[in-house]
Amino acid sequence: MERVLIVEDDQDIAELIAVHLQELSLTVDLCHDGEQAIEHIEDNDYQLIILDIMLPSLSGLDVCRQIRERKPEQVIIMLTSRDSELDRVLGLELGADDYMTKPFSVRELQARVRSQLRRIHTISQQTMKVKQAKTPDKYLVLGELQIDQVTHQTTLSGKPLDLTSTEFDLLLYLASHPEQVFSREQLLSSVWGYHHSGYEHTVNSHINRLRNKVEKDVTNPEIVQTVWGVGYKLSKQGVLA
């Protein structure tokens, strides 16, 4: 059974979230401060962590940072208050896969969780399919970019890229369709598995994080390019050298 950790200092909210996630047949653990969250994460494997930003002892941003250092592929949804745009941006820049603003509807929360778990399941199925193939098409190679679809190890010009789970999915999707331009809405649908108006900033932040890892000059990106007024594409020319 899939396991989720809820890190929320308001016990009433945490228990409410837990009840609705249990409706999805998930095993749910709760903790109410940042240090306790780190202990849970070190001792257990979670498919998903729902992480509030405002926590005692250790902030959600600090927890997110430590998770990314220890478990780069861990999937994280951050919870923020409606008026804390800076926190949302910081959370995404530190490595959160998605975020939700309080107050949020139960249906949307369940939909977001299902989308992330479905994405994890799809990746697992694709990896298994590649492993079991008689002539496995293990690598996607585009110029100097090499993506191992089984181990998720990715290199550019021979240098390994330290990618989160969502960064890997985003890069793989763009690299699978080189030169094709995708809007933020299309990327939300294809990579995150949903479309909710107002959450396009999730895509922007992940594009920025990806550029920080693949571009020689993030102010003049040559690989993950912006097509103004349309969206983003991965340039073949950019990965040739």
VOBARO-87151 format. One record per atom (N, C-alpha, C): atom name; x negated, z, y. Coordinates in steps of 0.001 Angstrom, whole numbers. Each point is the difference from the previous one (the first is absolute). Last residue first. Layout:
at, c1, c3, c2
CA, X, Z, Y
...
END
This chain:
at, c1, c3, c2
N, -26730, -28311, 20429
CA, -1361, 507, 242
C, 63, 1391, 576
N, 3910, -2365, -1434
CA, -1000, -895, -575
C, -1410, 520, 172
N, 4410, 1743, 1578
CA, -637, 635, -1158
C, -1031, -903, -661
N, 2584, -1331, 3925
CA, -556, 1307, 316
C, -728, 651, -1153
N, 2438, -4159, -334
CA, -1276, -171, 683
C, -684, 1342, 233
N, 4376, -105, -1770
CA, -999, -452, -977
C, -1372, -73, 634
N, 3930, 3309, 1796
CA, -671, -1274, 254
C, -1009, -318, -1099
N, 4785, 2934, 429
CA, -1391, 134, -418
C, -637, -1382, 86
N, 4253, 2065, 3087
CA, -425, -822, -1131
C, -1419, 381, -388
N, 4766, 1656, 3255
CA, -1382, 120, -447
C, -269, -958, -1157
N, 3821, -338, 4176
CA, -384, 1068, -925
C, -1469, -52, -339
N, 3025, -2150, 3745
CA, 479, -273, -1366
C, -341, 1149, -943
N, -1253, -332, 4711
CA, 1423, -311, 0
C, 579, -245, -1373
N, -5153, -515, 313
CA, 815, 619, 1034
C, 1440, -505, -17
N, -3566, 728, -3829
CA, 578, -1225, 551
C, 1061, 460, 995
N, -4539, 2522, -2269
CA, 1322, 60, 613
C, 393, -1396, 475
N, -3538, 1508, -4181
CA, 213, -507, 1344
C, 1449, 167, 450
N, -4077, 1481, -3585
CA, 1429, 303, 150
C, 368, -303, 1443
N, -4297, -1371, -771
CA, 590, -36, -1346
C, 1505, 241, 55
N, -2918, 149, 3865
CA, -154, -1332, -565
C, 681, -145, -1359
N, 176, 3283, 4903
CA, 140, -128, -1456
C, -63, -1447, -469
N, -1450, 2985, 4197
CA, 103, -1453, -171
C, 123, -307, -1497
N, -310, 4412, 1468
CA, 579, -526, 1236
C, 157, -1518, -56
N, -2085, 2529, -3499
CA, 1450, 183, -21
C, 674, -504, 1265
N, -4499, -1402, -2709
CA, 347, 386, 1367
C, 1517, 100, 84
N, -1844, -743, -4175
CA, -1267, 317, 645
C, 238, 513, 1418
N, 3693, 522, -4041
CA, -477, -834, 1097
C, -1375, 441, 499
N, 2689, 2179, -3537
CA, -425, -1337, -427
C, -628, -834, 1112
N, 1757, 4625, 363
CA, -781, -11, -1233
C, -523, -1388, -376
N, 2837, 1001, 3817
CA, -1154, 898, 142
C, -920, -62, -1214
N, 4137, -2332, -66
CA, -1020, -673, 815
C, -1243, 865, 175
N, 3723, 1875, -2169
CA, -624, -1021, -838
C, -1102, -725, 765
N, 2626, 3090, 2330
CA, -872, 687, -948
C, -747, -998, -878
N, 3245, -1710, 2960
CA, -1143, 547, 747
C, -989, 679, -930
N, 4039, -1507, -1843
CA, -832, -1149, 365
C, -1252, 487, 742
N, 3215, 3195, -949
CA, -728, -380, -1207
C, -876, -1229, 242
N, 2793, 1486, 3498
CA, -1043, 992, -268
C, -814, -356, -1239
N, 3743, -2733, 1163
CA, -1063, -85, 1012
C, -1152, 940, -336
N, 3911, 250, -2643
CA, -803, -1190, -290
C, -1165, -96, 976
N, 3094, 3400, 746
CA, -702, 270, -1252
C, -921, -1161, -346
N, 3054, -321, 3567
CA, -1292, 572, 376
C, -810, 382, -1232
N, 4536, -1593, -177
CA, -1018, -1046, -38
C, -1376, 540, 368
N, 4585, 2115, -318
CA, -1152, 476, -763
C, -1102, -1051, -110
N, 4426, -527, 2101
CA, -663, 1091, 696
C, -1241, 506, -709
N, 3953, -2304, -2774
CA, -353, -289, 1382
C, -630, 1222, 652
N, -237, -1175, -5169
CA, 782, 873, 878
C, -462, -251, 1421
N, -675, -1988, -5343
CA, 3, -365, 1417
C, 932, 942, 742
N, -3171, -235, -4949
CA, 1229, 276, 734
C, -108, -595, 1391
N, -3608, 61, -3357
CA, 1212, -98, -810
C, 1278, 351, 717
N, -5027, -449, 1044
CA, 601, 1340, -64
C, 1304, 7, -789
N, -2326, -4128, 454
CA, -1015, 986, -380
C, 604, 1387, -174
N, 2786, -3754, 1287
CA, -783, -427, -1159
C, -991, 1057, -494
N, 2884, 677, 3911
CA, 819, -294, -1168
C, -843, -252, -1244
N, -2158, 683, 4141
CA, 711, 1220, -378
C, 784, -220, -1285
N, -2008, -3751, 1903
CA, -977, 858, -670
C, 635, 1328, -411
N, 2617, -3013, 2488
CA, -270, -548, -1328
C, -990, 865, -774
N, 920, 1136, 4475
CA, 1179, 243, -823
C, -211, -524, -1424
N, -3257, -858, 3277
CA, -38, 1404, -403
C, 1167, 319, -916
N, -1548, -5023, -135
CA, 451, 916, 1044
C, -114, 1428, -501
N, -3087, -4216, -1668
CA, 1111, 880, -340
C, 356, 871, 1201
N, -2861, -4886, -1545
CA, 278, 1013, 1018
C, 1238, 794, -399
N, -4059, -2825, -2799
CA, 1443, 113, 225
C, 267, 1156, 950
N, -4411, -1130, -1653
CA, 440, -856, 1109
C, 1517, 36, 240
N, -1418, 1806, -4729
CA, -899, -237, 1137
C, 577, -1025, 970
N, 1756, 3114, -3892
CA, 658, -1053, 780
C, -853, -336, 1224
N, -1352, 3309, -3058
CA, 715, -846, -962
C, 706, -1158, 686
N, -2202, 3376, 2504
CA, -992, -847, -651
C, 639, -931, -1031
N, 2704, 3220, 2216
CA, -471, -992, 965
C, -978, -980, -657
N, 1491, 3576, -2642
CA, 1128, -877, 331
C, -436, -1096, 963
N, -3107, 3354, -1129
CA, 264, -872, -1139
C, 1118, -986, 309
N, -961, 3338, 3189
CA, -1071, -992, -61
C, 243, -990, -1141
N, 2998, 3590, 373
CA, 131, -877, 1156
C, -1056, -1103, -40
N, -166, 3390, -3276
CA, 1172, -859, -198
C, 147, -1009, 1128
N, -3384, 3257, 417
CA, -306, -943, -1074
C, 1154, -974, -197
N, 664, 3504, 2990
CA, -947, -963, 568
C, -358, -1057, -1040
N, 2605, 3595, -1436
CA, 774, -945, 800
C, -893, -1032, 672
N, -2056, 3425, -2582
CA, 901, -786, -845
C, 751, -1057, 807
N, -4586, 1393, 2131
CA, 1107, 782, -540
C, 873, -917, -841
N, -5323, -982, 732
CA, 1366, -259, 446
C, 975, 1016, -585
N, -5387, -1441, 808
CA, 691, 1237, -377
C, 1418, -75, 550
N, -3825, -3877, -1449
CA, 932, 446, 1023
C, 751, 1214, -518
N, -5122, -2429, -1198
CA, 1304, 534, -397
C, 830, 447, 1198
N, -3707, -4084, -156
CA, 116, 1405, 383
C, 1392, 531, -362
N, -1518, -4640, -519
CA, -708, 870, -920
C, 98, 1482, 301
N, 2338, -3373, 2509
CA, -1431, -317, 114
C, -845, 969, -835
N, 4348, 1821, -302
CA, -116, -1058, 994
C, -1481, -205, 279
N, 3509, 2458, -4021
CA, -1267, -160, 709
C, 103, -1150, 992
N, 3090, 3710, -3386
CA, -14, -1154, 893
C, -1333, -53, 725
N, 3043, 2440, -4382
CA, -1262, -39, 728
C, -69, -1308, 785
N, 3517, 1413, -3102
CA, 228, 81, 1452
C, -1298, 98, 797
N, 938, -692, -4902
CA, -596, 1260, 461
C, 255, 272, 1476
N, 1920, -3932, -1941
CA, 162, 1054, -1001
C, -506, 1333, 529
N, -348, -4152, 2417
CA, 1406, 401, -57
C, 280, 1056, -1058
N, -4218, -1526, 3267
CA, 227, 273, -1412
C, 1412, 574, -131
N, -2487, -3175, 3866
CA, 954, 1069, -265
C, 210, 102, -1508
N, -3510, -2260, 4056
CA, 319, 77, -1426
C, 868, 1227, -252
N, -2191, -3423, 4231
CA, 919, 1087, -350
C, 325, -67, -1490
N, -2610, -3228, 2548
CA, -807, 1191, -301
C, 853, 1214, -354
N, 2399, -4514, -610
CA, -1241, 84, 750
C, -828, 1187, -444
N, 3926, 491, -2296
CA, 228, -860, 1157
C, -1230, 107, 889
N, 2204, 1642, -5116
CA, -1205, -264, 775
C, 321, -1003, 1088
N, 2234, 3572, -3850
CA, 399, -942, 1031
C, -1212, -161, 898
N, 318, 1733, -5367
CA, -505, -8, 1372
C, 721, -1023, 864
N, 1153, 696, -4654
CA, -264, 1343, 524
C, -339, -18, 1480
N, 2342, -2814, -3800
CA, -396, -422, 1338
C, -240, 1271, 806
N, -163, -770, -5545
CA, 463, 724, 1176
C, -563, -541, 1301
N, 1078, -1684, -4907
CA, -1057, -408, 941
C, 335, 622, 1344
N, 2672, 1404, -3389
CA, -1068, -510, -848
C, -1181, -473, 844
N, 3301, 3992, 1662
CA, -55, -1457, -55
C, -1188, -450, -846
N, 1069, 4605, 1245
CA, 452, -466, -1298
C, -71, -1518, -143
N, -1170, 2311, 4099
CA, -853, 519, -1069
C, 344, -625, -1344
N, 2702, -984, 3765
CA, -1309, -643, 124
C, -918, 446, -1138
N, 4159, 2076, 290
CA, 174, -1405, -371
C, -1325, -743, 46
N, 168, 4449, 1528
CA, 106, -63, -1453
C, 116, -1436, -478
N, 54, 753, 4626
CA, -1324, 326, -542
C, 1, -104, -1515
N, 4077, -507, 2208
CA, -856, -1158, 246
C, -1389, 217, -576
N, 3052, 3589, -158
CA, 405, -1073, -902
C, -901, -1226, 146
N, -643, 3602, 2967
CA, -385, 396, -1359
C, 340, -1095, -1004
N, 1419, -552, 4447
CA, -1462, -131, -84
C, -471, 321, -1415
N, 4515, 715, 908
CA, -302, -1431, -30
C, -1492, -243, -135
N, 1497, 4422, 599
CA, 357, -483, -1338
C, -340, -1483, -140
N, -541, 2017, 4220
CA, -982, 546, -935
C, 239, -555, -1405
N, 3174, -1088, 3240
CA, -1257, -692, 285
C, -1096, 466, -965
N, 4109, 2205, -123
CA, 140, -1334, -572
C, -1285, -803, 208
N, 300, 4180, 2019
CA, -168, 153, -1444
C, 120, -1343, -712
N, 775, 106, 4655
CA, -1397, 319, -293
C, -244, 129, -1500
N, 4435, -738, 1437
CA, -834, -1161, 319
C, -1461, 256, -346
N, 3138, 3539, -397
CA, 161, -996, -1069
C, -900, -1209, 233
N, 122, 3219, 3373
CA, -675, 527, -1183
C, 103, -994, -1152
N, 2363, -999, 3914
CA, -1444, -82, 241
C, -779, 452, -1234
N, 4679, 449, -78
CA, -382, -1411, -53
C, -1498, -166, 190
N, 1887, 4289, 464
CA, 0, -415, -1401
C, -445, -1455, -140
N, 493, 1640, 4363
CA, -1097, 680, -681
C, -86, -453, -1454
N, 3649, -1495, 2483
CA, -1218, -701, 374
C, -1211, 629, -679
N, 4160, 2056, -647
CA, -24, -1314, -653
C, -1277, -754, 332
N, 889, 4126, 2125
CA, -380, 196, -1392
C, -129, -1343, -709
N, -835, 287, 5283
CA, 1115, 43, -942
C, -542, 161, -1412
N, -2444, 2038, 4460
CA, 169, -1259, -719
C, 1142, 149, -989
N, -2238, 2383, 4965
CA, 716, 100, -1284
C, 140, -1372, -655
N, -4147, 223, 970
CA, 1097, 973, -108
C, 893, -96, 1246
N, -3244, -3939, -2386
CA, 200, 902, 1123
C, 1197, 909, -262
N, -3861, -2674, -3248
CA, 1412, 126, 356
C, 124, 998, 1130
N, -4052, -3459, -2600
CA, 433, 1203, 703
C, 1504, -41, 215
N, -4549, -2175, -3199
CA, 1276, -206, 678
C, 338, 1281, 752
N, -4147, -471, -2193
CA, 540, -1292, -412
C, 1282, -333, 742
N, -4397, 3020, 1685
CA, 1344, 114, -562
C, 524, -1393, -338
N, -4414, 1070, 2115
CA, 185, -477, -1365
C, 1364, 213, -612
N, -2093, 621, 4605
CA, -758, 829, -940
C, 257, -383, -1447
N, 2345, -2110, 3569
CA, -1413, -357, 130
C, -865, 803, -975
N, 4606, 961, 277
CA, -215, -1311, -600
C, -1464, -400, 56
N, 1203, 4002, 2131
CA, 237, 102, -1436
C, -254, -1307, -714
N, -169, 100, 4704
CA, -1159, 654, -593
C, 146, 108, -1511
N, 3670, -1677, 2408
CA, -1119, -938, 48
C, -1232, 595, -667
N, 3703, 2781, 470
CA, 289, -1066, -958
C, -1155, -986, -64
N, -188, 3391, 3229
CA, -241, 526, -1342
C, 253, -1061, -1063
N, 1005, -1082, 4454
CA, -1448, 108, -182
C, -332, 504, -1397
N, 4548, -163, 1382
CA, -544, -1318, -334
C, -1504, 59, -256
N, 4038, 3431, 312
CA, -1448, 152, -166
C, -632, -1319, -431
N, 4823, 1327, 686
CA, -688, -212, 1272
C, -1525, 70, -127
N, 3112, 643, -3740
CA, 361, -1268, 637
C, -830, -283, 1246
N, -2098, 2910, -4011
CA, 1168, 147, 870
C, 202, -1283, 786
N, -2239, -113, -4944
CA, -312, 345, 1384
C, 1288, 209, 773
N, -2393, -746, -5324
CA, 1199, 352, 758
C, -404, 430, 1396
N, -2350, -3320, -4137
CA, -81, 1088, 971
C, 1339, 193, 702
N, -1971, -2002, -4945
CA, 995, -233, 1048
C, -52, 1194, 939
N, -3551, -2242, -3942
CA, 433, 1071, 908
C, 1068, -521, 956
N, -3212, -1038, -4878
CA, 1052, -500, 887
C, 579, 1172, 796
N, -5089, -883, -2330
CA, 1194, 844, 24
C, 1008, -529, 1020
N, -4606, -1638, -1027
CA, 1188, -775, -355
C, 1286, 828, -6
N, -4471, 1839, 1036
CA, 313, -1093, 924
C, 1302, -733, -319
N, -2051, 4898, -814
CA, 830, -885, -823
C, 468, -1182, 854
N, -3099, 3123, 1845
CA, -85, 392, -1406
C, 744, -951, -928
N, -161, -511, 4824
CA, -1392, 156, -411
C, -113, 237, -1512
N, 4265, -238, 2051
CA, -616, -1326, -4
C, -1471, 59, -437
N, 2408, 4031, 563
CA, 506, -745, -1162
C, -697, -1350, -98
N, -878, 2631, 3778
CA, -686, 504, -1192
C, 465, -716, -1266
N, 2119, -1066, 4113
CA, -1405, -393, 51
C, -743, 443, -1277
N, 4440, 1413, 595
CA, -60, -1432, -273
C, -1447, -485, -49
N, 771, 4410, 1363
CA, 263, -144, -1436
C, -114, -1466, -403
N, -291, 977, 4532
CA, -1212, 432, -700
C, 158, -128, -1514
N, 3749, -917, 2639
CA, -1021, -1012, 265
C, -1305, 342, -710
N, 3583, 3080, -103
CA, 226, -1131, -887
C, -1021, -1109, 195
N, -1533, 4987, 1257
CA, 1025, -967, 409
C, 147, -1116, -1032
N, -1324, 5214, -734
CA, -688, -1282, 12
C, 1043, -1071, 301
N, 1156, 4650, 551
CA, -1314, 114, -640
C, -818, -1288, 59
N, 5359, -472, 661
CA, -908, 1118, 273
C, -1277, -124, -818
N, 2958, -4325, 1703
CA, -134, 983, -1069
C, -872, 1159, 448
N, 2306, -5039, 1489
CA, -111, 1342, 578
C, 6, 1047, -1108
N, 416, -4571, -1232
CA, -1177, 92, 871
C, -212, 1420, 503
N, 2221, -1471, -4844
CA, 376, 263, 1390
C, -1270, 143, 845
N, 877, -2666, -4804
CA, -861, 911, 749
C, 469, 138, 1444
N, 792, -1777, -5433
CA, 757, -18, 1259
C, -565, 1120, 853
N, -1920, -2985, -4427
CA, -12, 1241, 780
C, 787, -234, 1276
N, -558, -2328, -5363
CA, 348, -90, 1416
C, -83, 1382, 636
N, -1255, -784, -4527
CA, 230, -1396, 341
C, 216, -156, 1504
N, -2998, 3946, -2329
CA, 1314, -328, 559
C, 94, -1495, 261
N, -3059, 4072, -2818
CA, 105, -1412, 346
C, 1426, -288, 451
N, -3111, 4811, 171
CA, 1063, -799, -603
C, -116, -1459, 424
N, -2902, 3667, 1543
CA, 331, 450, -1352
C, 992, -902, -731
N, -1531, -670, 4594
CA, -1212, 74, -828
C, 343, 280, -1462
N, 3448, 18, 3216
CA, -480, -1369, -195
C, -1253, -26, -862
N, 1903, 4185, 1318
CA, 903, -719, -908
C, -561, -1374, -354
N, -2319, 2507, 3235
CA, -151, 593, -1331
C, 874, -726, -1025
N, 419, -1212, 4515
CA, -1278, -462, -538
C, -217, 545, -1406
N, 3763, 1554, 2356
CA, 161, -1403, -390
C, -1277, -538, -631
N, 6, 4274, 1918
CA, 667, 18, -1292
C, 178, -1425, -514
N, -1672, 492, 4289
CA, -1003, 435, -975
C, 585, 35, -1401
N, 2900, -1070, 3692
CA, -996, -1016, -292
C, -997, 394, -1065
N, 5068, 1944, -30
CA, -1096, -20, 966
C, -1087, -940, -489
N, 4115, 852, -2448
CA, 445, 175, 1378
C, -1134, 132, 1012
N, 1791, -2270, -5218
CA, -892, 966, 622
C, 232, -62, 1506
N, 2216, -1899, -5189
CA, 92, 328, 1423
C, -1175, 879, 409
N, 1627, -3921, -4087
CA, -687, 1238, 343
C, 98, 204, 1503
N, 2805, -3127, -3994
CA, -355, 297, 1391
C, -693, 1349, 87
N, 1655, -4440, -3410
CA, -471, 1375, -29
C, -582, 318, 1369
N, 3955, -3744, -932
CA, -1402, 269, 258
C, -299, 1485, -207
N, 4255, -2868, -79
CA, -650, 367, -1268
C, -1510, 167, 165
N, 3345, -686, 3485
CA, -658, -1228, -450
C, -767, 221, -1304
N, 2144, 3563, 2234
CA, 1087, -925, -341
C, -556, -1333, -497
N, -2864, 3265, 1764
CA, 334, 293, -1391
C, 1163, -858, -478
N, -1228, -157, 4487
CA, -959, -736, -809
C, 217, 268, -1491
N, 2638, 2287, 3140
CA, 348, -1425, 26
C, -1012, -856, -752
N, -700, 4709, 412
CA, 1272, -241, -702
C, 302, -1488, -88
N, -3743, 1381, 2555
CA, -223, 123, -1441
C, 1270, -306, -787
N, 195, 217, 4719
CA, -669, -1220, -446
C, -172, 25, -1517
N, 1664, 3877, 1882
CA, 995, -1071, 118
C, -595, -1330, -475
N, -2820, 3728, 290
CA, 902, 126, -1152
C, 1078, -1073, 25
N, -2997, 221, 3653
CA, -729, -325, -1226
C, 923, 31, -1214
N, 1711, 1424, 4151
CA, -167, -1454, -37
C, -691, -422, -1290
N, 417, 4581, 704
CA, 1332, -580, -172
C, -85, -1524, -94
N, -3923, 2515, 951
CA, 393, 78, -1396
C, 1367, -612, -253
N, -3918, -1100, 3538
CA, 1389, 456, 90
C, 580, -15, -1412
N, -4355, -1615, 563
CA, 12, 1431, 266
C, 1402, 575, 170
N, -2112, -4146, -3083
CA, 879, 195, 1158
C, 135, 1495, 254
N, -1764, -3861, -3686
CA, -742, 962, 816
C, 734, 134, 1316
N, 808, -1936, -5352
CA, 555, 104, 1348
C, -763, 1094, 732
N, -883, -3371, -4558
CA, -291, 1248, 711
C, 595, -90, 1400
N, 1005, -2489, -5131
CA, -115, -89, 1459
C, -305, 1383, 556
N, 145, -3193, -4953
CA, -122, 1296, 659
C, -301, -176, 1475
N, 2255, -2689, -4762
CA, -796, -91, 1214
C, 86, 1295, 801
N, 345, -430, -5464
CA, 849, 0, 1197
C, -884, 0, 1247
END
